[in-house]
Amino acid sequence: MSGTPTVPPTDEDILRAVEQHLSERGGGDPVRLGHLTAVRISWHSLLDCRIVRTTQTRTESARSHKGRIDLSKRAVYTDLTTHKADPPPEPGRPRRIELVQRDSIRERACDCGNGTWHCKRCEGRGDIPCDTTVVCAACRGLDPCTACEGTGRARASARRGAADGAGGASAQASPERVRCAKCRSPRAACPKCAGRARTECPKCAGRGSVPCPPCKGSGTVPHEACGGTGVITTWTGAVIEERDRTEAVTLPERRPPLRARRRAESAGDWRETVLTSFRADLPADLEHEHHGAIAPRLGRIPGEVARRVTIRHLPLARLTTHHEPDRVFYVFPGRSGPEVVPLPSRRRVLRATAVAVASLVVALLVLALVL
């Protein structure tokens, strides 16, 4: 690709390229220079243009930090609207810049004094209430004693049954049962709780309180407002954010056939120009139609601080001649000279289509007669 300004090939250049193409392949009448009445040339040049814009937004607000903070690496500004940030890097790389307003940093002692605060969970006591007992894990409080059911008042029948079976089959069948601590019935109570339905709490060992989890028994916790530092830092800060957006410039739908475009894409000597200045002029060799498509898109949009415009364009001519009515020639600058792509003309395509349709109709008629 070349960035050197060039001019599109002249009609004479195009005619010579087609004449040479026909001569090398030994087909068709040569297109003689000067017979311009038998030739029609139109332009279908190709354009690939991408505009990458970097837009910037600025926001300012009061900031605070729990404790001390080092802000020395942040850029300092006085007035955010007039602050000149460093030029953005290559477009395509989003950027976020944090700033601090000059002389706005303040460090003040927190109301807590030393970074600690009264624990709200235990209200400063250091411990919280706990049940002295818990439901028995063995009987789950559902069957603590077969005689009194945990009430302490054994039924007479249950008491007699327990006494009668103290040394009999019942005792042998339930050796795990023990004397109830409430109704004193033998071999009737859960061995874990002895008929009480509850056991000593393992957390507090029956004391009725445990250390407060948040403060771990101290009665104080780090103060949330200052993060336990005893200091709060405040300042006025700003953020400059830069984002990129890409726009494609397209031409009206008047494109050459796919085969010609593909050949031009791979073998064409495309002219490429990259513009990064807002005041840069469009390439001098840009065609009028391309210029008209790009120029209106180059206005500066709100917040735009940088841009990169990449313009790739390739002159592409379409030639028809009475000497070759069944072919159309597309001509474009190649890396080693003009490139010619011959394609069937519309007339030839329509004729071939008509022949194919007629052949199909005949075949159908023959098939109908045979069947």
C-alpha positions as CSV (number, residue, x, y, z in Angstrom):
1,M,0.0,0.0,0.0
2,S,1.2,3.4,-0.8
3,G,0.6,6.7,1.0
4,T,2.0,8.7,-1.9
5,P,-0.7,10.8,-3.5
6,T,-1.5,9.5,-7.0
7,V,-4.1,10.2,-9.6
8,P,-6.6,7.6,-11.0
9,P,-5.5,6.0,-14.3
10,T,-6.6,8.0,-17.3
11,D,-8.9,6.7,-20.0
12,E,-5.8,6.1,-22.1
13,D,-4.2,4.0,-19.4
14,I,-7.3,1.9,-19.1
15,L,-7.6,1.3,-22.8
16,R,-4.0,0.3,-23.1
17,A,-4.4,-2.1,-20.2
18,V,-7.4,-3.8,-21.7
19,E,-5.8,-3.9,-25.2
20,Q,-2.7,-5.6,-23.7
21,H,-4.9,-8.0,-21.8
22,L,-6.7,-9.0,-25.1
23,S,-3.5,-9.2,-27.0
24,E,-1.9,-11.5,-24.5
25,R,-4.8,-13.9,-24.6
26,G,-5.2,-13.7,-28.4
27,G,-8.9,-13.2,-28.3
28,G,-11.2,-10.5,-29.6
29,D,-10.5,-7.5,-31.7
30,P,-7.9,-5.1,-30.1
31,V,-9.3,-1.9,-28.7
32,R,-7.7,0.7,-30.7
33,L,-6.8,4.1,-29.2
34,G,-8.8,6.8,-30.7
35,H,-11.9,4.7,-31.1
36,L,-13.4,6.2,-27.9
37,T,-16.9,6.2,-29.5
38,A,-16.9,2.4,-29.1
39,V,-15.9,2.5,-25.5
40,R,-17.7,3.4,-22.3
41,I,-15.8,3.9,-19.0
42,S,-17.4,4.4,-15.6
43,W,-15.9,4.5,-12.2
44,H,-16.7,2.1,-9.3
45,S,-13.8,2.9,-7.0
46,L,-13.5,1.1,-3.7
47,L,-13.3,2.8,-0.3
48,D,-12.6,1.4,3.2
49,C,-12.7,4.2,5.8
50,R,-12.7,3.7,9.6
51,I,-12.9,6.6,12.1
52,V,-11.9,5.8,15.7
53,R,-12.9,8.7,18.0
54,T,-11.7,9.1,21.6
55,T,-14.3,10.8,23.7
56,Q,-13.7,12.1,27.2
57,T,-16.0,12.6,30.3
58,R,-15.1,14.4,33.5
59,T,-16.7,14.0,36.9
60,E,-15.9,15.6,40.2
61,S,-17.1,14.7,43.7
62,A,-16.2,14.8,47.4
63,R,-14.2,11.7,48.5
64,S,-13.3,10.1,51.8
65,H,-11.0,7.3,53.0
66,K,-10.9,5.3,56.2
67,G,-7.4,6.2,57.6
68,R,-4.6,7.9,55.8
69,I,-4.0,7.5,52.1
70,D,-1.1,8.4,49.8
71,L,-2.5,10.6,46.9
72,S,0.9,11.9,45.8
73,K,0.8,9.9,42.5
74,R,-2.5,11.4,41.3
75,A,-2.4,14.4,39.1
76,V,-3.4,17.7,40.7
77,Y,-5.9,20.1,39.2
78,T,-7.3,23.5,40.1
79,D,-10.3,23.8,37.8
80,L,-11.5,20.5,36.2
81,T,-13.1,22.1,33.2
82,T,-9.8,23.8,32.1
83,H,-7.4,21.1,33.3
84,K,-5.2,19.9,30.5
85,A,-4.7,16.1,30.7
86,D,-1.9,14.4,29.0
87,P,-2.6,13.5,25.4
88,P,-4.4,10.2,25.1
89,P,-2.3,7.2,23.9
90,E,-3.0,5.4,20.6
91,P,-6.8,5.4,20.0
92,G,-8.3,2.0,20.9
93,R,-7.0,2.0,24.5
94,P,-9.6,3.1,27.1
95,R,-8.1,5.2,29.9
96,R,-9.1,6.3,33.3
97,I,-7.3,9.2,35.1
98,E,-7.9,10.0,38.8
99,L,-7.1,13.5,40.0
100,V,-7.1,15.4,43.3
101,Q,-8.0,19.0,43.6
102,R,-5.2,21.2,44.9
103,D,-5.2,21.9,48.6
104,S,-8.4,19.9,49.2
105,I,-6.8,17.0,51.3
106,R,-7.8,17.0,54.9
107,E,-7.0,14.5,57.7
108,R,-9.2,14.7,60.8
109,A,-9.4,12.7,64.0
110,C,-12.4,10.4,64.1
111,D,-15.1,10.9,66.7
112,C,-14.2,7.5,68.2
113,G,-10.9,8.9,69.3
114,N,-8.7,5.7,69.2
115,G,-10.3,3.7,66.4
116,T,-12.5,1.5,68.6
117,W,-16.3,1.7,69.2
118,H,-18.8,0.4,71.7
119,C,-19.8,-3.1,70.6
120,K,-23.5,-3.0,69.8
121,R,-24.0,-6.7,70.0
122,C,-23.1,-7.1,73.7
123,E,-23.5,-3.4,74.6
124,G,-20.0,-3.3,75.9
125,R,-20.3,-6.2,78.3
126,G,-18.1,-8.5,76.3
127,D,-20.4,-11.5,76.6
128,I,-23.9,-12.5,75.4
129,P,-26.6,-14.6,77.1
130,C,-26.6,-18.3,76.4
131,D,-29.0,-21.1,77.5
132,T,-27.4,-23.2,80.2
133,T,-28.9,-26.4,78.7
134,V,-29.7,-27.8,75.3
135,V,-32.0,-30.5,74.1
136,C,-30.5,-33.9,74.7
137,A,-28.8,-35.2,71.6
138,A,-29.6,-38.9,72.5
139,C,-33.3,-38.8,73.1
140,R,-33.9,-35.4,71.5
141,G,-36.2,-34.5,74.4
142,L,-38.9,-36.8,73.1
143,D,-38.4,-39.9,75.2
144,P,-36.3,-38.9,78.3
145,C,-38.0,-41.3,80.7
146,T,-40.4,-44.2,80.0
147,A,-42.0,-43.7,83.4
148,C,-42.6,-40.0,83.8
149,E,-41.8,-38.7,80.3
150,G,-39.6,-36.0,81.8
151,T,-42.3,-34.6,84.1
152,G,-41.0,-36.1,87.4
153,R,-44.3,-37.7,88.2
154,A,-44.2,-41.4,87.3
155,R,-47.4,-43.3,86.6
156,A,-48.0,-46.0,89.1
157,S,-48.2,-48.7,86.5
158,A,-45.0,-47.5,85.0
159,R,-43.3,-47.4,88.4
160,R,-44.5,-51.0,89.2
161,G,-43.4,-52.1,85.8
162,A,-40.0,-50.6,86.2
163,A,-39.6,-52.2,89.7
164,D,-40.9,-55.6,88.6
165,G,-38.6,-55.7,85.6
166,A,-35.5,-54.5,87.5
167,G,-33.9,-57.9,87.2
168,G,-36.0,-59.5,84.5
169,A,-36.3,-59.6,80.7
170,S,-37.3,-55.9,80.5
171,A,-34.0,-54.9,82.0
172,Q,-32.1,-57.2,79.7
173,A,-33.9,-55.9,76.7
174,S,-33.1,-52.2,77.6
175,P,-29.8,-52.2,79.5
176,E,-29.0,-48.7,78.3
177,R,-31.7,-47.1,80.4
178,V,-30.7,-45.7,83.8
179,R,-32.5,-44.4,87.0
180,C,-34.5,-41.3,86.3
181,A,-33.2,-38.3,88.2
182,K,-36.7,-36.8,88.4
183,C,-39.1,-39.6,89.3
184,R,-36.4,-42.0,90.5
185,S,-37.8,-44.9,88.5
186,P,-35.0,-47.5,87.8
187,R,-33.9,-48.4,84.3
188,A,-36.4,-45.9,82.8
189,A,-34.4,-42.8,81.8
190,C,-32.2,-41.8,78.9
191,P,-28.5,-42.5,79.9
192,K,-27.5,-39.1,78.4
193,C,-29.8,-36.8,80.3
194,A,-31.1,-39.2,83.1
195,G,-34.7,-38.2,82.3
196,R,-34.2,-34.5,82.3
197,A,-34.6,-34.2,78.5
198,R,-31.8,-31.6,78.4
199,T,-28.1,-31.6,78.9
200,E,-25.5,-29.0,79.9
201,C,-24.8,-26.5,77.0
202,P,-21.4,-27.3,75.6
203,K,-20.8,-23.7,74.5
204,C,-21.0,-22.1,77.9
205,A,-20.5,-25.2,80.1
206,G,-23.7,-24.2,82.0
207,R,-22.5,-20.7,82.8
208,G,-25.3,-19.0,80.9
209,S,-23.1,-16.7,78.8
210,V,-20.4,-16.9,76.1
211,P,-17.9,-14.3,74.7
212,C,-19.4,-11.9,72.2
213,P,-18.3,-13.0,68.7
214,P,-17.9,-9.5,67.2
215,C,-15.7,-8.1,69.9
216,K,-14.4,-11.4,71.1
217,G,-15.1,-10.5,74.7
218,S,-13.4,-7.1,74.7
219,G,-16.6,-5.0,74.6
220,T,-15.2,-2.8,71.7
221,V,-14.9,-3.3,68.0
222,P,-13.0,-1.3,65.3
223,H,-14.9,1.8,64.4
224,E,-16.6,1.4,61.0
225,A,-16.3,5.0,60.0
226,C,-12.5,5.2,60.3
227,G,-11.8,1.5,59.7
228,G,-10.2,1.3,63.2
229,T,-7.5,3.9,62.4
230,G,-8.9,6.8,64.3
231,V,-8.4,9.1,61.2
232,I,-10.6,10.0,58.3
233,T,-9.1,11.5,55.1
234,T,-11.3,13.7,52.9
235,W,-10.6,15.5,49.6
236,T,-12.2,16.6,46.4
237,G,-11.4,14.3,43.5
238,A,-12.1,13.9,39.9
239,V,-12.1,11.2,37.2
240,I,-11.3,11.6,33.6
241,E,-12.5,8.7,31.5
242,E,-11.7,8.1,27.9
243,R,-13.5,5.7,25.6
244,D,-13.2,4.9,21.9
245,R,-15.9,4.4,19.3
246,T,-15.4,3.2,15.8
247,E,-17.4,4.4,12.8
248,A,-17.3,3.0,9.3
249,V,-17.9,5.2,6.2
250,T,-19.7,3.4,3.5
251,L,-20.6,4.4,-0.1
252,P,-24.0,4.1,-1.7
253,E,-24.9,0.6,-3.0
254,R,-23.1,0.8,-6.3
255,R,-20.5,-1.9,-5.9
256,P,-18.8,-4.0,-8.6
257,P,-19.3,-7.7,-8.8
258,L,-17.9,-9.9,-6.0
259,R,-15.2,-11.4,-8.2
260,A,-13.9,-8.0,-9.2
261,R,-13.9,-6.8,-5.5
262,R,-12.1,-9.9,-4.3
263,R,-9.4,-9.6,-6.9
264,A,-9.0,-5.9,-6.2
265,E,-8.8,-6.6,-2.4
266,S,-5.9,-9.1,-2.9
267,A,-4.0,-7.6,-5.8
268,G,-4.8,-3.9,-5.8
269,D,-2.3,-1.2,-4.9
270,W,-4.6,0.4,-2.3
271,R,-3.7,3.9,-1.2
272,E,-3.8,4.2,2.6
273,T,-3.7,7.4,4.6
274,V,-3.9,7.8,8.4
275,L,-5.1,11.1,9.8
276,T,-4.7,11.9,13.5
277,S,-5.1,15.7,13.5
278,F,-8.4,17.4,13.6
279,R,-7.2,19.8,11.0
280,A,-5.6,17.3,8.6
281,D,-6.7,17.5,5.0
282,L,-8.1,14.6,3.2
283,P,-5.8,12.9,0.6
284,A,-5.4,14.9,-2.6
285,D,-6.0,11.8,-4.8
286,L,-9.3,11.0,-3.1
287,E,-12.2,10.8,-5.5
288,H,-14.9,13.4,-5.3
289,E,-17.5,10.8,-4.3
290,H,-15.3,9.4,-1.6
291,H,-14.5,12.9,-0.4
292,G,-18.2,13.7,-0.2
293,A,-18.8,10.6,1.9
294,I,-16.0,11.2,4.4
295,A,-15.9,15.0,4.9
296,P,-19.3,15.4,6.6
297,R,-18.3,12.7,9.1
298,L,-15.2,14.6,10.3
299,G,-17.0,17.1,12.5
300,R,-15.8,17.1,16.1
301,I,-18.4,15.6,18.4
302,P,-18.9,16.6,22.1
303,G,-16.1,15.3,24.3
304,E,-13.9,14.2,21.4
305,V,-10.2,14.7,22.3
306,A,-8.4,12.5,19.7
307,R,-9.1,10.5,16.6
308,R,-7.6,8.2,14.0
309,V,-9.0,8.2,10.5
310,T,-7.8,5.3,8.3
311,I,-8.6,5.8,4.6
312,R,-8.0,3.0,2.1
313,H,-9.1,3.6,-1.4
314,L,-8.5,2.1,-4.8
315,P,-9.5,3.5,-8.3
316,L,-11.6,0.9,-10.1
317,A,-12.8,1.5,-13.7
318,R,-15.5,-0.4,-15.6
319,L,-15.0,-0.6,-19.3
320,T,-17.4,-1.9,-22.0
321,T,-16.7,-1.9,-25.7
322,H,-18.5,-2.8,-28.9
323,H,-15.5,-4.9,-29.8
324,E,-16.2,-7.3,-26.9
325,P,-20.0,-7.0,-26.3
326,D,-20.1,-10.2,-24.2
327,R,-17.5,-9.0,-21.7
328,V,-17.0,-6.3,-19.1
329,F,-13.5,-5.3,-18.0
330,Y,-12.7,-4.0,-14.6
331,V,-9.3,-2.2,-14.4
332,F,-7.5,-1.1,-11.2
333,P,-3.9,-0.2,-10.3
334,G,-1.9,-3.3,-9.2
335,R,1.4,-3.6,-7.4
336,S,3.2,-4.1,-10.6
337,G,0.9,-2.3,-13.1
338,P,-2.7,-2.2,-14.1
339,E,-4.8,-5.3,-13.4
340,V,-7.6,-6.3,-15.7
341,V,-10.5,-8.6,-14.5
342,P,-12.8,-9.7,-17.4
343,L,-16.3,-10.7,-16.5
344,P,-19.4,-11.8,-18.5
345,S,-21.5,-8.9,-19.6
346,R,-25.1,-8.6,-18.5
347,R,-26.2,-9.3,-22.1
348,R,-24.2,-12.5,-22.1
349,V,-25.6,-13.6,-18.7
350,L,-29.1,-13.0,-19.8
351,R,-28.5,-14.8,-23.1
352,A,-27.0,-17.8,-21.2
353,T,-29.9,-17.8,-18.8
354,A,-32.4,-17.7,-21.6
355,V,-30.7,-20.6,-23.3
356,A,-30.7,-22.6,-20.1
357,V,-34.4,-21.9,-19.5
358,A,-35.2,-22.8,-23.1
359,S,-33.3,-26.1,-22.7
360,L,-35.1,-26.9,-19.5
361,V,-38.5,-26.2,-21.1
362,V,-37.6,-28.5,-24.1
363,A,-36.5,-31.2,-21.7
364,L,-39.7,-31.0,-19.8
365,L,-41.8,-31.2,-23.0
366,V,-39.8,-34.2,-24.2
367,L,-40.2,-35.8,-20.8
368,A,-44.0,-35.1,-20.9
369,L,-44.3,-36.7,-24.4
370,V,-42.4,-39.8,-23.3
371,L,-44.4,-40.3,-20.2
